[in-house]
Each structure stands twice: as structure tokens, then as C-alpha cells.
Amino acid sequence: MEYLIVLILGFILGLLLLYILRPGLFVAKKEEFTTLEALFDDLMAEMENKHDSMMKELDEKGKELTRIKTDVKSLISESLRSEVSSPKVRAVYDLAGQGLEEGEIARRLELGKGEVQLILQLKEIMKSS
């Protein structure tokens, strides 16, 4: 216990001597703080400007993406509608409307079964949209 008290007193005495001999170590000069504050304010202003410009750019890109999405949807719809005018597609629709199976439709029209399935799936997609 005595050693602890001596250690604490020695530490306090050392700090006191250090404060007396070198008081500048414990007190920061106001000029340094003023310079740091000015630098900090400049950096914050620059960051806010960059943030604002990035948010504007992000909004523009979002609007452009929405426009592209709308354009793609309309192009897909137009493409699907133009497919309906194809004689092959109309023939598949007619035979499917008569109740024939996909394999039978493919055999009669000399098409692949996958192609017939795709045409009929696209028809379902067009109905749902």
C-alpha cells in the first residue's frame, strides 16, 4: 500500500515539474486551433458541395434509368405485337386454339417443340401485361 502511495505521489510530482519546466506542453496555442478550425470548415464546405453535386447526378441517373426502363418495356411490347403478325405465330395460335397439344402443333407446322412452347408462353405474357 505504501508503494502505491509513493508511486502516485511520484507521478504527480513528475507532472508538476513537467508543467513548471515546460508549460507549453499542456496548453495548445490558439493559433493552432484557429488554423485547424478554418481547415475543418473548408473541408466540410467542400464535402457538402461534393455531396450536393453527387445527389444531383444520382437523381439525373435515376430519371434516365426510369426513362430507359420505359423505353425497353415499350420496345418489348412492340416486338411482341409484331410477332403476332407472323404467319407462323398465327398458325401456332390457331392450332392451340383448336386444342392441339404442343407436340402435335410442332409436328404439323414442322417446328421445334421448344419454339412452339416459346410462342405460346409469349402469348401468355402478352395477355398478362
KEMIMAR-101269 format. One record per residue: residue in one letter; x, y, z of N, C-alpha, C in turn. Coordinates in nm, 3 decimals. Layout:
// KEMIMAR-101269
res / n.c1 / n.c2 / n.c3 / ca.c1 / ca.c2 / ca.c3 / c.c1 / c.c2 / c.c3
a / X / Y / Z / X / Y / Z / X / Y / Z $
...
//
This chain:
// KEMIMAR-101269
res / n.c1 / n.c2 / n.c3 / ca.c1 / ca.c2 / ca.c3 / c.c1 / c.c2 / c.c3
m / 0.081 / -0.118 / 0.000 / 0.000 / 0.000 / 0.000 / 0.087 / 0.126 / 0.000 $
e / 0.198 / 0.121 / 0.077 / 0.287 / 0.235 / 0.084 / 0.352 / 0.260 / -0.052 $
y / 0.383 / 0.152 / -0.121 / 0.446 / 0.167 / -0.253 / 0.352 / 0.236 / -0.351 $
l / 0.226 / 0.203 / -0.341 / 0.127 / 0.263 / -0.430 / 0.116 / 0.413 / -0.405 $
i / 0.115 / 0.451 / -0.279 / 0.106 / 0.593 / -0.243 / 0.231 / 0.666 / -0.291 $
v / 0.349 / 0.606 / -0.273 / 0.474 / 0.668 / -0.317 / 0.473 / 0.679 / -0.469 $
l / 0.424 / 0.579 / -0.537 / 0.418 / 0.580 / -0.684 / 0.325 / 0.691 / -0.734 $
i / 0.210 / 0.703 / -0.672 / 0.115 / 0.807 / -0.713 / 0.173 / 0.945 / -0.685 $
l / 0.232 / 0.965 / -0.567 / 0.294 / 1.094 / -0.535 / 0.408 / 1.126 / -0.630 $
g / 0.489 / 1.028 / -0.666 / 0.598 / 1.049 / -0.761 / 0.545 / 1.088 / -0.898 $
f / 0.437 / 1.025 / -0.939 / 0.376 / 1.057 / -1.069 / 0.324 / 1.200 / -1.069 $
i / 0.255 / 1.238 / -0.961 / 0.201 / 1.373 / -0.950 / 0.315 / 1.475 / -0.946 $
l / 0.421 / 1.446 / -0.872 / 0.535 / 1.536 / -0.864 / 0.602 / 1.550 / -1.002 $
g / 0.613 / 1.441 / -1.074 / 0.671 / 1.445 / -1.209 / 0.588 / 1.531 / -1.303 $
l / 0.456 / 1.518 / -1.299 / 0.370 / 1.601 / -1.381 / 0.381 / 1.748 / -1.343 $
l / 0.389 / 1.775 / -1.213 / 0.401 / 1.912 / -1.167 / 0.532 / 1.976 / -1.214 $
l / 0.642 / 1.901 / -1.203 / 0.771 / 1.952 / -1.251 / 0.768 / 1.973 / -1.402 $
l / 0.708 / 1.881 / -1.473 / 0.699 / 1.894 / -1.618 / 0.616 / 2.015 / -1.655 $
y / 0.509 / 2.041 / -1.582 / 0.424 / 2.157 / -1.607 / 0.498 / 2.287 / -1.580 $
i / 0.580 / 2.287 / -1.475 / 0.655 / 2.407 / -1.440 / 0.766 / 2.433 / -1.541 $
l / 0.838 / 2.327 / -1.578 / 0.951 / 2.344 / -1.669 / 0.908 / 2.364 / -1.815 $
r / 0.802 / 2.298 / -1.857 / 0.757 / 2.305 / -1.997 / 0.606 / 2.328 / -2.004 $
p / 0.559 / 2.447 / -1.968 / 0.414 / 2.470 / -1.964 / 0.348 / 2.463 / -2.102 $
g / 0.425 / 2.482 / -2.208 / 0.369 / 2.478 / -2.343 / 0.320 / 2.340 / -2.383 $
l / 0.363 / 2.237 / -2.314 / 0.319 / 2.101 / -2.347 / 0.173 / 2.078 / -2.312 $
f / 0.124 / 2.149 / -2.214 / -0.011 / 2.125 / -2.166 / -0.114 / 2.223 / -2.221 $
v / -0.068 / 2.328 / -2.287 / -0.160 / 2.429 / -2.339 / -0.137 / 2.441 / -2.490 $
a / -0.242 / 2.421 / -2.564 / -0.232 / 2.436 / -2.710 / -0.245 / 2.583 / -2.744 $
k / -0.169 / 2.625 / -2.841 / -0.175 / 2.764 / -2.881 / -0.304 / 2.790 / -2.957 $
k / -0.362 / 2.905 / -2.936 / -0.488 / 2.940 / -3.001 / -0.474 / 2.947 / -3.152 $
e / -0.357 / 2.985 / -3.197 / -0.335 / 2.995 / -3.341 / -0.351 / 2.859 / -3.408 $
e / -0.302 / 2.755 / -3.343 / -0.314 / 2.621 / -3.399 / -0.461 / 2.581 / -3.411 $
f / -0.538 / 2.610 / -3.306 / -0.680 / 2.576 / -3.312 / -0.751 / 2.656 / -3.419 $
t / -0.718 / 2.781 / -3.434 / -0.782 / 2.866 / -3.534 / -0.753 / 2.812 / -3.674 $
t / -0.630 / 2.774 / -3.697 / -0.592 / 2.718 / -3.827 / -0.665 / 2.587 / -3.852 $
l / -0.670 / 2.502 / -3.750 / -0.740 / 2.374 / -3.765 / -0.890 / 2.394 / -3.788 $
e / -0.948 / 2.488 / -3.717 / -1.090 / 2.516 / -3.736 / -1.118 / 2.566 / -3.877 $
a / -1.035 / 2.653 / -3.927 / -1.053 / 2.705 / -4.063 / -1.037 / 2.594 / -4.166 $
l / -0.938 / 2.509 / -4.146 / -0.917 / 2.396 / -4.235 / -1.037 / 2.301 / -4.231 $
f / -1.085 / 2.274 / -4.111 / -1.201 / 2.187 / -4.094 / -1.323 / 2.246 / -4.164 $
d / -1.347 / 2.376 / -4.146 / -1.461 / 2.441 / -4.210 / -1.451 / 2.434 / -4.363 $
d / -1.330 / 2.456 / -4.415 / -1.310 / 2.447 / -4.560 / -1.339 / 2.306 / -4.611 $
l / -1.288 / 2.207 / -4.539 / -1.311 / 2.068 / -4.580 / -1.458 / 2.031 / -4.573 $
m / -1.527 / 2.077 / -4.470 / -1.670 / 2.048 / -4.458 / -1.749 / 2.112 / -4.572 $
a / -1.715 / 2.235 / -4.607 / -1.784 / 2.303 / -4.717 / -1.759 / 2.229 / -4.848 $
e / -1.637 / 2.186 / -4.870 / -1.605 / 2.111 / -4.992 / -1.681 / 1.979 / -4.996 $
m / -1.689 / 1.911 / -4.883 / -1.762 / 1.784 / -4.878 / -1.911 / 1.805 / -4.903 $
e / -1.967 / 1.912 / -4.850 / -2.109 / 1.941 / -4.873 / -2.135 / 1.971 / -5.020 $
n / -2.044 / 2.044 / -5.083 / -2.059 / 2.072 / -5.227 / -2.053 / 1.945 / -5.309 $
k / -1.958 / 1.857 / -5.275 / -1.946 / 1.730 / -5.347 / -2.070 / 1.644 / -5.324 $
h / -2.119 / 1.645 / -5.201 / -2.240 / 1.567 / -5.170 / -2.358 / 1.617 / -5.253 $
d / -2.375 / 1.748 / -5.259 / -2.485 / 1.806 / -5.336 / -2.474 / 1.771 / -5.484 $
s / -2.353 / 1.783 / -5.538 / -2.336 / 1.752 / -5.681 / -2.359 / 1.603 / -5.708 $
m / -2.315 / 1.518 / -5.617 / -2.336 / 1.374 / -5.635 / -2.484 / 1.339 / -5.624 $
m / -2.557 / 1.404 / -5.535 / -2.700 / 1.377 / -5.523 / -2.774 / 1.422 / -5.648 $
k / -2.736 / 1.536 / -5.706 / -2.798 / 1.582 / -5.829 / -2.771 / 1.483 / -5.942 $
e / -2.646 / 1.437 / -5.951 / -2.610 / 1.341 / -6.055 / -2.685 / 1.210 / -6.036 $
l / -2.700 / 1.168 / -5.911 / -2.774 / 1.045 / -5.882 / -2.920 / 1.059 / -5.921 $
d / -2.980 / 1.173 / -5.894 / -3.119 / 1.197 / -5.935 / -3.133 / 1.193 / -6.086 $
e / -3.037 / 1.255 / -6.157 / -3.041 / 1.255 / -6.303 / -3.029 / 1.113 / -6.357 $
k / -2.939 / 1.035 / -6.299 / -2.920 / 0.897 / -6.344 / -3.045 / 0.814 / -6.315 $
g / -3.110 / 0.840 / -6.202 / -3.233 / 0.769 / -6.170 / -3.343 / 0.799 / -6.270 $
k / -3.355 / 0.926 / -6.307 / -3.455 / 0.964 / -6.408 / -3.423 / 0.900 / -6.542 $
e / -3.294 / 0.899 / -6.577 / -3.253 / 0.838 / -6.704 / -3.282 / 0.688 / -6.703 $
l / -3.256 / 0.624 / -6.591 / -3.283 / 0.480 / -6.579 / -3.432 / 0.451 / -6.591 $
t / -3.515 / 0.535 / -6.532 / -3.660 / 0.518 / -6.542 / -3.705 / 0.534 / -6.687 $
r / -3.647 / 0.633 / -6.756 / -3.681 / 0.654 / -6.898 / -3.639 / 0.534 / -6.982 $
i / -3.520 / 0.481 / -6.956 / -3.471 / 0.365 / -7.031 / -3.561 / 0.244 / -7.005 $
k / -3.601 / 0.227 / -6.880 / -3.689 / 0.115 / -6.845 / -3.821 / 0.124 / -6.920 $
t / -3.876 / 0.244 / -6.928 / -4.000 / 0.265 / -7.002 / -3.980 / 0.237 / -7.150 $
d / -3.868 / 0.284 / -7.205 / -3.838 / 0.259 / -7.346 / -3.825 / 0.110 / -7.376 $
v / -3.757 / 0.038 / -7.288 / -3.738 / -0.106 / -7.308 / -3.872 / -0.178 / -7.303 $
k / -3.956 / -0.140 / -7.207 / -4.088 / -0.204 / -7.199 / -4.168 / -0.180 / -7.326 $
s / -4.165 / -0.057 / -7.378 / -4.242 / -0.029 / -7.498 / -4.183 / -0.103 / -7.618 $
l / -4.051 / -0.113 / -7.626 / -3.989 / -0.188 / -7.736 / -4.026 / -0.335 / -7.731 $
i / -4.028 / -0.391 / -7.611 / -4.066 / -0.532 / -7.596 / -4.211 / -0.551 / -7.638 $
s / -4.298 / -0.461 / -7.596 / -4.439 / -0.471 / -7.633 / -4.457 / -0.462 / -7.784 $
e / -4.387 / -0.367 / -7.847 / -4.396 / -0.353 / -7.992 / -4.344 / -0.477 / -8.062 $
s / -4.236 / -0.532 / -8.011 / -4.177 / -0.652 / -8.071 / -4.273 / -0.770 / -8.060 $
l / -4.335 / -0.783 / -7.943 / -4.429 / -0.894 / -7.925 / -4.551 / -0.877 / -8.015 $
r / -4.598 / -0.754 / -8.031 / -4.713 / -0.730 / -8.118 / -4.679 / -0.759 / -8.264 $
s / -4.557 / -0.724 / -8.306 / -4.519 / -0.750 / -8.445 / -4.503 / -0.899 / -8.470 $
e / -4.467 / -0.975 / -8.365 / -4.456 / -1.120 / -8.379 / -4.591 / -1.182 / -8.412 $
v / -4.699 / -1.122 / -8.360 / -4.832 / -1.178 / -8.382 / -4.869 / -1.173 / -8.530 $
s / -4.815 / -1.078 / -8.604 / -4.848 / -1.068 / -8.745 / -4.776 / -1.173 / -8.829 $
s / -4.683 / -1.245 / -8.770 / -4.610 / -1.351 / -8.842 / -4.705 / -1.467 / -8.871 $
p / -4.702 / -1.521 / -8.993 / -4.789 / -1.634 / -9.026 / -4.763 / -1.756 / -8.939 $
k / -4.636 / -1.778 / -8.906 / -4.603 / -1.893 / -8.823 / -4.667 / -1.880 / -8.685 $
v / -4.659 / -1.761 / -8.628 / -4.717 / -1.739 / -8.494 / -4.868 / -1.752 / -8.499 $
r / -4.929 / -1.693 / -8.603 / -5.075 / -1.706 / -8.616 / -5.117 / -1.852 / -8.629 $
a / -5.039 / -1.930 / -8.703 / -5.072 / -2.072 / -8.721 / -5.063 / -2.146 / -8.587 $
v / -4.961 / -2.115 / -8.509 / -4.948 / -2.179 / -8.377 / -5.067 / -2.142 / -8.290 $
y / -5.106 / -2.014 / -8.290 / -5.221 / -1.970 / -8.210 / -5.349 / -2.041 / -8.255 $
d / -5.367 / -2.053 / -8.386 / -5.487 / -2.117 / -8.438 / -5.495 / -2.263 / -8.395 $
l / -5.385 / -2.335 / -8.411 / -5.385 / -2.478 / -8.374 / -5.399 / -2.496 / -8.222 $
a / -5.338 / -2.406 / -8.145 / -5.353 / -2.414 / -7.999 / -5.497 / -2.383 / -7.961 $
g / -5.559 / -2.291 / -8.035 / -5.699 / -2.259 / -8.010 / -5.792 / -2.375 / -8.042 $
q / -5.750 / -2.462 / -8.130 / -5.829 / -2.581 / -8.163 / -5.808 / -2.692 / -8.061 $
g / -5.718 / -2.669 / -7.965 / -5.699 / -2.765 / -7.857 / -5.589 / -2.866 / -7.881 $
l / -5.506 / -2.845 / -7.981 / -5.398 / -2.939 / -8.008 / -5.284 / -2.922 / -7.907 $
e / -5.216 / -3.033 / -7.882 / -5.101 / -3.032 / -7.790 / -4.982 / -2.967 / -7.860 $
e / -4.884 / -2.924 / -7.779 / -4.766 / -2.857 / -7.833 / -4.690 / -2.947 / -7.930 $
g / -4.677 / -3.076 / -7.897 / -4.606 / -3.169 / -7.984 / -4.674 / -3.186 / -8.119 $
e / -4.805 / -3.192 / -8.118 / -4.882 / -3.206 / -8.242 / -4.871 / -3.079 / -8.327 $
i / -4.877 / -2.964 / -8.261 / -4.861 / -2.836 / -8.333 / -4.723 / -2.831 / -8.399 $
a / -4.620 / -2.870 / -8.324 / -4.483 / -2.868 / -8.377 / -4.470 / -2.963 / -8.495 $
r / -4.531 / -3.080 / -8.487 / -4.523 / -3.178 / -8.596 / -4.593 / -3.127 / -8.720 $
r / -4.714 / -3.070 / -8.704 / -4.790 / -3.022 / -8.820 / -4.723 / -2.904 / -8.890 $
l / -4.666 / -2.815 / -8.811 / -4.605 / -2.694 / -8.870 / -4.455 / -2.712 / -8.898 $
e / -4.404 / -2.832 / -8.868 / -4.262 / -2.863 / -8.886 / -4.173 / -2.763 / -8.812 $
l / -4.209 / -2.741 / -8.685 / -4.134 / -2.654 / -8.595 / -4.081 / -2.737 / -8.480 $
g / -3.986 / -2.682 / -8.408 / -3.941 / -2.748 / -8.286 / -4.043 / -2.730 / -8.176 $
k / -4.051 / -2.831 / -8.088 / -4.147 / -2.823 / -7.978 / -4.114 / -2.704 / -7.887 $
g / -3.986 / -2.676 / -7.867 / -3.944 / -2.562 / -7.785 / -3.989 / -2.430 / -7.844 $
e / -3.985 / -2.421 / -7.978 / -4.028 / -2.298 / -8.043 / -4.177 / -2.276 / -8.023 $
v / -4.254 / -2.385 / -8.033 / -4.399 / -2.375 / -8.010 / -4.427 / -2.334 / -7.866 $
q / -4.355 / -2.394 / -7.773 / -4.372 / -2.359 / -7.631 / -4.340 / -2.212 / -7.607 $
l / -4.233 / -2.165 / -7.670 / -4.194 / -2.025 / -7.654 / -4.301 / -1.931 / -7.708 $
i / -4.354 / -1.961 / -7.824 / -4.459 / -1.877 / -7.884 / -4.581 / -1.872 / -7.793 $
l / -4.620 / -1.985 / -7.739 / -4.738 / -1.990 / -7.651 / -4.710 / -1.919 / -7.517 $
q / -4.588 / -1.930 / -7.467 / -4.553 / -1.859 / -7.343 / -4.553 / -1.708 / -7.366 $
l / -4.503 / -1.664 / -7.481 / -4.506 / -1.521 / -7.511 / -4.649 / -1.469 / -7.522 $
k / -4.738 / -1.555 / -7.572 / -4.878 / -1.516 / -7.581 / -4.934 / -1.493 / -7.441 $
e / -4.899 / -1.580 / -7.349 / -4.945 / -1.566 / -7.211 / -4.889 / -1.439 / -7.146 $
i / -4.764 / -1.410 / -7.176 / -4.700 / -1.290 / -7.122 / -4.772 / -1.165 / -7.175 $
m / -4.804 / -1.166 / -7.305 / -4.873 / -1.052 / -7.364 / -5.011 / -1.032 / -7.301 $
k / -5.079 / -1.143 / -7.271 / -5.210 / -1.132 / -7.208 / -5.201 / -1.070 / -7.069 $
s / -5.097 / -1.106 / -6.995 / -5.085 / -1.058 / -6.857 / -5.038 / -0.913 / -6.848 $
s / -4.974 / -0.863 / -6.955 / -4.924 / -0.723 / -6.947 / -5.014 / -0.626 / -7.015 $
//
